């Protein structure tokens, strides 16, 4: 039986990721199928979520440290700005706590100074961000989480993070206009995810 002809690979094709599939058919001929997967980013698996760096974080000079936690995890920063939150926007943001005795106290604490509002993007970003943040009460948060490492309070707990996809959509619209959120390609995606994860 004759051996199949030697496999000749084509010259490199740009810098695209090549998925090389070898198939051997019944006649012993090797078929080389090259599929360029460099642009196969499934946007539907990416989520955006809101994070607010609270006044306590700004006052303590922790902005860089907290933002670096999200960056080192592999999340993509899609928008960021500093804003001094008004009573109107805080009343809307914390409307679900309106009947609680600490409603006004929270609004007062959130208006001590400007905050940093961020939009982070990634696969399962909402869940990932909340895991990074840790339990709401900093005294109960696990070491290694943001609140576990930097907070001793249920109120002064460093960050606010959206708790569901529906909430994330509502909160991002509350704090960002469309032209303040940016869609751009991260060149390190394949160093963060497997090619079938995003």
Secondary structure in CASP SS format (residue, H / E / C, confidence):
PFRMAT SS
TARGET T0000
AUTHOR 0000-0000-0000
METHOD secondary structure of the structure
MODEL  1
X C 1.00
X C 1.00
X C 1.00
X C 1.00
X C 1.00
X C 1.00
X C 1.00
X C 1.00
X C 1.00
X C 1.00
X C 1.00
X C 1.00
X C 1.00
X C 1.00
X C 1.00
X C 1.00
X C 1.00
X E 1.00
X E 1.00
X E 1.00
X E 1.00
X E 1.00
X E 1.00
X E 1.00
X C 1.00
X C 1.00
X C 1.00
X C 1.00
X C 1.00
X E 1.00
X E 1.00
X E 1.00
X E 1.00
X E 1.00
X E 1.00
X E 1.00
X C 1.00
X C 1.00
X C 1.00
X C 1.00
X C 1.00
X C 1.00
X H 1.00
X H 1.00
X H 1.00
X E 1.00
X E 1.00
X E 1.00
X E 1.00
X E 1.00
X E 1.00
X E 1.00
X E 1.00
X C 1.00
X H 1.00
X H 1.00
X H 1.00
X H 1.00
X H 1.00
X C 1.00
X C 1.00
X C 1.00
X H 1.00
X H 1.00
X H 1.00
X H 1.00
X H 1.00
X H 1.00
X H 1.00
X H 1.00
X H 1.00
X H 1.00
X H 1.00
X C 1.00
X C 1.00
X E 1.00
X E 1.00
X E 1.00
X E 1.00
X E 1.00
X E 1.00
X E 1.00
X E 1.00
X C 1.00
X C 1.00
X C 1.00
X H 1.00
X H 1.00
X H 1.00
X H 1.00
X H 1.00
X H 1.00
X H 1.00
X C 1.00
X H 1.00
X H 1.00
X H 1.00
X C 1.00
X C 1.00
X C 1.00
X C 1.00
X C 1.00
X H 1.00
X H 1.00
X H 1.00
X H 1.00
X H 1.00
X H 1.00
X H 1.00
X C 1.00
X C 1.00
X C 1.00
X C 1.00
X C 1.00
X E 1.00
X E 1.00
X E 1.00
X E 1.00
X E 1.00
X E 1.00
X E 1.00
X E 1.00
X E 1.00
X C 1.00
X H 1.00
X H 1.00
X H 1.00
X H 1.00
X H 1.00
X H 1.00
X H 1.00
X H 1.00
X H 1.00
X C 1.00
X C 1.00
X C 1.00
X C 1.00
X C 1.00
X C 1.00
X C 1.00
X C 1.00
X C 1.00
X C 1.00
X C 1.00
X C 1.00
X H 1.00
X H 1.00
X H 1.00
X H 1.00
X H 1.00
X C 1.00
X C 1.00
X C 1.00
X C 1.00
X C 1.00
X C 1.00
X C 1.00
X C 1.00
X E 1.00
X E 1.00
X E 1.00
X C 1.00
X C 1.00
X C 1.00
X H 1.00
X H 1.00
X H 1.00
X H 1.00
X H 1.00
X H 1.00
X H 1.00
X H 1.00
X H 1.00
X H 1.00
X H 1.00
X C 1.00
X C 1.00
X H 1.00
X H 1.00
X H 1.00
X C 1.00
X C 1.00
X C 1.00
X C 1.00
X C 1.00
X C 1.00
X C 1.00
X C 1.00
X H 1.00
X H 1.00
X H 1.00
X H 1.00
X C 1.00
X C 1.00
X C 1.00
X C 1.00
X C 1.00
X C 1.00
END
